[in-house]
Amino acid sequence: MNFLTAINTRLSRWAMYIACTGLACLVCVVDYSVVMRYVFNDAPAFAEQAALLLVITVAMFGASAGVRDAGHIGMDTLVALLPKKAHRYIDLIVSAINFTFGGVLLIGCLLMAESTYSATIPTIGISEAFRYLPPIAAGVLIILFSVEHLIAILTHKKVIKSWH
């Protein structure tokens, strides 16, 4: 567990660094696009597709970091009304659902990347499969983070957040 925690803590931080960097790049691309369009009347063709790739990157890496730190949307009020013994079972169910979601995300995006590999994003000139790289990475991260949570719950330990 200590080895997995050490790895997951670093991976979670890197996921958040990538999400933050992607967000900063997204702001720059959108600002550049707006200035070029409205000031110089010359909209860059690549901006929309680049912004879309950056949004996917920010969302996927941010979501995976949120799974690690249990920052995902929950129904805390409803769970708080349940007896303390039920909390552990709810946590197990949530972690199992997260694990399943990560697996479905990984497999689905691998299949989509494979099927779109030969297509090209015209304004950027890269393969359509690049759209699926952030969700593939997020699927792997979500699986790893969910396994850590499942082990922690079963061994009556707590996962220490990456940003404590």
N, C-alpha and C positions, 0 to 999 in steps of 0.2 A: 504494500500500500504506500509506503514512504517513497519508493521509486516512482510509482505511478503518479503520486501527488506532486513530486518534484518536476516530473515531465509535464504534467497537465498544467501546473502553475505557469511554467514558461510558455507553453503553447497558448494558454489563455491570454497571457500578456501580449504575445506576438500577434494573436488574432485581433486584439484591441488596437495594437499599434498599426496593423494593416488597415483596420476599419477607419481609424482616425486619419491616417495618411490618405486613404481613398476619399474620405470626406473633404479633406483639404484640396485634393486634386479636383474633385467634383466641383467645388466652389470656383476654383480657378478656370476650369473648362467652361462652366456656365457663364461666369463673368466675361470671359473672353468672347464667347459666342454672342452675348447680349451687346457688348461694346461694338464688335465687328458688324453686327446686324443693324443696330440703330444709329451708330455714329458714322460708320464707313459704308453702310448699305452693301456689305459684302459678307454674308453669313458663311461661316466655314462648314463644309459638308460633313466633316468628321465629328463635329461637336455632339450631335444628338446620340450617335452610336457610342462614342467614348463615354458620354455621361451615363448612358444605360449600363455599360459595363461597370462603371464606377459605383452606380447605385446597387447593382447586384453584389459587388464586392463588399461594400459597406454593410449591407443588410445581412449577408451570409456570415461574415466574420464577426460582426457585432452580435448576431444571434447566438453563434456558437460560444462566444465569451460569456454571454448572458446565461447560457445553460450551465457553464462551469461554476459561475458564482450564484446560481439559483436566482437570477434576476429576471427570469421569464414571467410572463403574466400568470398569476395564480388566483385562486379563490380563497385567500387567507381568512376572510371573515367566516365563510362557511366551514372551513377546516377548524377554525378556532372554537366553533360551537360543538364540535365533536369531542368525545372523551380523549384524553391524552394517549391512551393505547392505540387509538385509531390513527393518530398522526403518523406513526411509523408505517402503517400499511398504505396510507395515502401517499407518503413519500416514495414508497416502493413502487406503487402504481404509476406515479408521475415519472419516476426515473425509467421505468420500463417503457412507458409511452415515448419518452424522449429518445431512448435507445432505438426503439422501433422506427420512429420518425427519422433518425439519423441514418439507419440502414436503408429505408425506402428512398430517402434523398440521395444517398450515395449510389445505390443501384440504378435508380431512375435517371440520374444525371449522367452516369457512365454510359448508359444505353443511348441517351440523347446525344451525348458528345460523339459517340461512335457513329451514330446515324447522320450527324451534321458535319462530320469532319471534312468532307469534300466540298462543302459549300463555303462561300467566302462572304464576309461582311464587306459590301462594296466600297463604302466610304473610308474604311480603315485598311482593307487589304489583308485581313487575317481570317483564319478559319472560324466558322460559326461555333466550333467546339469550344473556343475560348470563353464563350458565355457560360459554359457549364463547369469551368475549372473552380471558381469560388464555391459553388454549391457542393462540388465533389469534396473539396477540402473541408468545408463546413460539416458535411456528413461524417467524415472521418473524425473530426474534432468532437462532434456531438456524441458519437459512439464512445470515444475514449472518456469524455467527461461523464457520460451516463454510467459507464462501467465503474468509474471512481465513486460516483454517488451510490450506486447499488452496493458496492463493497463496504462503503462507510456505513450505510444503513444496516446492513447485515452484521457488521462487527460492532455496532453501537458507537461509532465514531462520528465526528463531524468533519466535513470538507471545509478547510480554511480557504476563504476567498482569496483570489489573486491580488486584490486591491485592498488589503486590510491595513 
